[in-house]
Amino acid sequence: MQARLSDLKPGSRARVVRVALKGPAGRRYREMGLIPGEVVKVVRVAPLGDPVEIEVKGYRLSMRKDEASQVIVEVLE
C-alpha cells in the first residue's frame, strides 16, 4: 500500500518509492539517504504534525510536514 510519509504514524516502517522534493531541499534529503528503495521508520510526529522525525540509514532526520508529504512510500508494517 502506498502513502505519503507525512500520513504515517510513529513506529511505522516504509520503503521510499518516490521523492518529489525539488531544489536545495530535495538535494539535501537525497544526499542524506532519502532515496527510492531505502527503508525508513517514523520515530515521532510533533503534536500538530510538524516536524516529522524519521530514521534512515541508522540516523534520525527531522522534516517539515509539507516536505514529508512529497515523499511517497510503500508501507511495510
C-alpha positions in Angstrom: 0.0 0.0 0.0 1.4 3.4 -1.0 1.0 6.5 1.2 2.7 9.9 1.9 5.4 9.8 4.5 3.5 12.6 6.4 0.5 10.3 6.8 2.4 7.5 8.7 2.2 7.0 12.5 5.1 6.7 14.8 6.6 3.2 14.7 5.6 2.7 11.0 8.2 1.4 8.6 8.1 2.0 4.9 10.2 1.8 1.7 10.7 5.0 -0.3 9.1 4.9 -3.7 9.5 8.5 -4.9 10.8 11.8 -3.6 9.1 14.7 -5.3 11.1 17.4 -3.5 12.8 19.8 -5.8 15.6 22.3 -5.4 18.1 22.5 -2.5 15.8 20.8 0.0 15.3 17.8 -2.3 19.0 17.5 -3.0 19.8 17.7 0.7 17.4 14.9 1.6 18.7 12.7 -1.2 22.3 13.3 0.0 21.2 12.2 3.5 19.9 8.9 2.1 16.2 9.5 1.4 16.2 7.8 -2.0 13.9 5.3 -3.7 14.3 1.8 -2.2 15.6 3.0 1.2 13.6 1.8 4.2 12.6 4.5 6.7 11.0 4.4 10.1 8.8 7.1 11.6 10.2 7.8 15.1 7.8 10.6 16.2 5.5 13.2 14.9 5.0 16.5 16.8 1.5 17.2 18.2 0.5 19.4 15.3 2.2 17.2 12.8 5.2 19.3 12.1 8.0 18.3 12.2 8.1 14.5 11.4 11.2 12.7 12.7 12.3 9.6 10.7 15.1 7.2 10.9 17.0 6.5 7.7 20.4 4.7 7.3 20.7 4.4 11.1 20.4 8.1 12.0 17.5 10.4 12.7 16.2 13.2 10.4 13.6 15.8 11.0 11.4 17.0 8.1 8.7 19.6 7.8 5.2 18.1 7.2 4.9 19.7 3.8 8.2 18.1 2.8 7.3 14.7 4.2 4.0 14.9 2.2 6.1 14.9 -1.0 7.7 11.6 -0.2 5.7 8.6 -1.5 6.4 5.4 0.4 5.2 1.7 0.4 4.1 0.8 3.9 5.8 -2.3 5.3 4.2 -2.6 8.7 
